[in-house]
Amino acid sequence: MKNLIYCGILILFLSACKEKLDPSSFTNNKWELTSLPGLTLPSTAKATLNFADSLKISGKSFCNSYGGQAAITDNKITVKNVFSTKMFCQGTDAAERAYLHALNQVNSAKITDNKLHLLNGDKTLMVFTKTN
């Protein structure tokens, strides 16, 4: 019984130490994509992610501009209502489709050393570097 109580206290302690997502660490920040696992990024264009007030997002997905809304609830971040312009850019088309697909899969994030890691569970979808 004593061990059960110690295990319960340990679990509570560890869950309290889990990093909380703070909306203020996202707002009014600009990020540049540095890694999209499984894809070589185009050298001719960049992808960016900007968080404005109320966690509205915008940026460039290599060729097209996009926007949408992020939300933080229960220590999870989601991106929804993503829209983009529809220009066709042959050299960046595959990267752009992969980027927007990954953006729609985000359900978690962490910020360490001026790098934003967007995740789906424990899987890293994208890594950005802070530019402002």
N, C-alpha and C positions, 0 to 999 in steps of 0.2 A: 504494500500500500504506500509506503514511504517513497519507493522508487517511482511509483505512478505520479505522485505529487511533484517530485523533482522533474520528471519528464514534462509534466504540464507547465511548470514554471519556465523550464528551458524553452519550450515551444512558444510560449507567450513572449519571452524575452527576444527570441530570434525574429518573430514576426514583427515586433515593435522596431527592430533595427533595420528592417527592410526599407530601402530608400523610397521616400514618398515623392510623387510627381508634383511639382509646384508650378502652377500655371505661369507665375511671374518669371520663371526661368526660361520660358518659351517666348513670351510676348516681346515684341519689338526687337527680335533677333533675326539675323540673316545667316543662312547656312549654304555652303557649297558642297555638292556631292563629291565624295572622294572614293567611295567604294559601293559597288552593287554586286555582291557575291555571285559568281558564275558568269559575269559579263565584263568584258574589257570596255572601259568607258571611251567614247569617241574623243579624239584629241582636238577635233575642230570645233566643239561646242561644249558648254557646261550646263549642268542642271543645278538649280537653286531652289531653296525653300525658305520662305519668309513667313514669320508669325507676327501678325498685327494684334491690336487690341481685340479682345473677345475671341482670341485664338483663330481668327480668320487666317487662312493660308493663301499664299500666292507664290509664283515663281516661274522659272523657265524649265521646261522638260526637254532640254537640249535644243529643240527647234521651236516648239509652241509655248505659249503662255498658258498657265492654268491657275485655278483658284479652287477654294472649297472651305470647309469648316472642320476644325479639330475640336475635340471635346475630351476633357479629363473627368472621368467618373470612376469611383472605387479604385483609385490608383492605377487606372488604365487609360491609355490615350487611343482615340479612334479618329479616323479621318473619313469624312463623308461629304456628299454632294460635290464631288470633284468634277469640274468642267474644264475644258481646254479649247483652244483654237484648233483648227483642223488643217493646217498647212501640211503638205507632204514634203518631207525632206529626206531624200533617198539615203544619204550618208548616216543619218541618225535615227531612222525609223524604228529599227529593232530595239535600240537602246531606249527610245522614248516609250514604246509600248511596254517594255519590261519595267521601266521606272514608274509609270502610272499604275501598272498592275500591282507592283510592290507597295506603292503608296496606299492603295485601297486595302491591303492586307494587314496594315499596321494595327496592333492592339496593345503595344507596350513601347516604352522608350527609356533610355537612360542617357544622362549627360555626364561625361568624364573628360577631364583635360581639354576643354573647349571642343569636344567632339560629341555630336548627337548620334546615338545609335537608335535607329527605329527597328523594332522587333515584332515578330509574331511568335508569341510565347517566348522560348529561349533562342529562337532562330533569328540571327541578324539578317534583316532585309536590306538595310542601307546604312551607310555611315557618312555623316556630313562634318565639315569643319566650319567653325564659326568665322564669319568674315567681317563682323562689325565690332 
